[in-house]
Amino acid sequence: MARKPVILSCADNASNKLEGRKILLEENGYQVLTAPNGKEAVQALVSNPVDLVLLDCHMPQKDGDVAAMQMKACKPDVPIALLYLLSLRLLFQPLEGSWADEAEAQRKHCKH
């Protein structure tokens, strides 16, 4: 019997987010490891065979970008998806102030 692909799912102590993601992935045939923070995520990757990492950007003890750099140093062939989650409120409200300025700067950068 073939080994199920293993996904390491890392989220910021939000147990419902981790659990929901785990259920969804397991229902689709994946084996799922979870980590509630960046430090434990790096330890889990080093200690287990992992095929893909889903990593929240903002986490306690070690942010996702720092954890991702350490993970790549240990296992450079494992793909890592850094997840940036915004609240739905931000997605459906007009941007104002510095958010609007940043969005406009990004749009101009993409056009060149």
Secondary structure, 3 states (H helix, E strand, C coil): CCCCCEEEEECCCCHHHHHHHHHHHHHCCCEEEEECCHHHHHHHHHHCCCCEEEEECCCCCCCHHHHHHHHHHHCCCCCEEEECCCCHHHHHCCCCHHHHHHHHHHHHHHHC
